[in-house]
Amino acid sequence: MSRLRRQLSASTTNVVETKNLSDIKAKTGNLYESIAIIAKRANQINITLKEELHNKLEEFASHTDSLEEIHENKEQIEISRAYERMPNPALLATAEFMDDKVYHRRNEDNLFS
């Protein structure tokens, strides 16, 4: 199991909980900036998980198998189900942001351009 999957599955649930907007805003001083940071982190998590899933499924792929053999590959099905049960990347990114696990910086030069 990858480091990212261990980290994600240990700390976050699949249940969506409401967040206090003032708590999210307090992290950066600007609600929209906080949401943009969360969105960028969610995209990073999504890309990483997608690449990881495709790499794992590629291990089982055989380009000479018949159609029946492809549909009966239990290992691929179990791997796919494990990834489907993982929390949404947006939930993971929000949890990381609220726990101060996301590094972000403000580029002052581009603020008023």
Secondary structure as a PSIPRED ss2 file (coil, helix, strand):
# PSIPRED VFORMAT (PSIPRED V4.0)

   1 M C   1.000  0.000  0.000
   2 S C   1.000  0.000  0.000
   3 R H   0.000  1.000  0.000
   4 L H   0.000  1.000  0.000
   5 R H   0.000  1.000  0.000
   6 R H   0.000  1.000  0.000
   7 Q H   0.000  1.000  0.000
   8 L H   0.000  1.000  0.000
   9 S H   0.000  1.000  0.000
  10 A H   0.000  1.000  0.000
  11 S H   0.000  1.000  0.000
  12 T C   1.000  0.000  0.000
  13 T C   1.000  0.000  0.000
  14 N C   1.000  0.000  0.000
  15 V C   1.000  0.000  0.000
  16 V C   1.000  0.000  0.000
  17 E C   1.000  0.000  0.000
  18 T C   1.000  0.000  0.000
  19 K C   1.000  0.000  0.000
  20 N C   1.000  0.000  0.000
  21 L H   0.000  1.000  0.000
  22 S H   0.000  1.000  0.000
  23 D H   0.000  1.000  0.000
  24 I H   0.000  1.000  0.000
  25 K H   0.000  1.000  0.000
  26 A H   0.000  1.000  0.000
  27 K H   0.000  1.000  0.000
  28 T H   0.000  1.000  0.000
  29 G C   1.000  0.000  0.000
  30 N C   1.000  0.000  0.000
  31 L H   0.000  1.000  0.000
  32 Y H   0.000  1.000  0.000
  33 E H   0.000  1.000  0.000
  34 S H   0.000  1.000  0.000
  35 I H   0.000  1.000  0.000
  36 A H   0.000  1.000  0.000
  37 I H   0.000  1.000  0.000
  38 I H   0.000  1.000  0.000
  39 A H   0.000  1.000  0.000
  40 K H   0.000  1.000  0.000
  41 R H   0.000  1.000  0.000
  42 A H   0.000  1.000  0.000
  43 N H   0.000  1.000  0.000
  44 Q H   0.000  1.000  0.000
  45 I H   0.000  1.000  0.000
  46 N H   0.000  1.000  0.000
  47 I H   0.000  1.000  0.000
  48 T H   0.000  1.000  0.000
  49 L H   0.000  1.000  0.000
  50 K H   0.000  1.000  0.000
  51 E H   0.000  1.000  0.000
  52 E H   0.000  1.000  0.000
  53 L H   0.000  1.000  0.000
  54 H H   0.000  1.000  0.000
  55 N H   0.000  1.000  0.000
  56 K H   0.000  1.000  0.000
  57 L H   0.000  1.000  0.000
  58 E H   0.000  1.000  0.000
  59 E H   0.000  1.000  0.000
  60 F H   0.000  1.000  0.000
  61 A C   1.000  0.000  0.000
  62 S C   1.000  0.000  0.000
  63 H C   1.000  0.000  0.000
  64 T C   1.000  0.000  0.000
  65 D C   1.000  0.000  0.000
  66 S C   1.000  0.000  0.000
  67 L H   0.000  1.000  0.000
  68 E H   0.000  1.000  0.000
  69 E H   0.000  1.000  0.000
  70 I H   0.000  1.000  0.000
  71 H H   0.000  1.000  0.000
  72 E C   1.000  0.000  0.000
  73 N C   1.000  0.000  0.000
  74 K H   0.000  1.000  0.000
  75 E H   0.000  1.000  0.000
  76 Q H   0.000  1.000  0.000
  77 I H   0.000  1.000  0.000
  78 E H   0.000  1.000  0.000
  79 I H   0.000  1.000  0.000
  80 S H   0.000  1.000  0.000
  81 R H   0.000  1.000  0.000
  82 A H   0.000  1.000  0.000
  83 Y H   0.000  1.000  0.000
  84 E H   0.000  1.000  0.000
  85 R H   0.000  1.000  0.000
  86 M C   1.000  0.000  0.000
  87 P C   1.000  0.000  0.000
  88 N C   1.000  0.000  0.000
  89 P H   0.000  1.000  0.000
  90 A H   0.000  1.000  0.000
  91 L H   0.000  1.000  0.000
  92 L H   0.000  1.000  0.000
  93 A H   0.000  1.000  0.000
  94 T H   0.000  1.000  0.000
  95 A H   0.000  1.000  0.000
  96 E H   0.000  1.000  0.000
  97 F H   0.000  1.000  0.000
  98 M H   0.000  1.000  0.000
  99 D C   1.000  0.000  0.000
 100 D C   1.000  0.000  0.000
 101 K C   1.000  0.000  0.000
 102 V C   1.000  0.000  0.000
 103 Y C   1.000  0.000  0.000
 104 H C   1.000  0.000  0.000
 105 R C   1.000  0.000  0.000
 106 R C   1.000  0.000  0.000
 107 N C   1.000  0.000  0.000
 108 E H   0.000  1.000  0.000
 109 D H   0.000  1.000  0.000
 110 N H   0.000  1.000  0.000
 111 L C   1.000  0.000  0.000
 112 F C   1.000  0.000  0.000
 113 S C   1.000  0.000  0.000
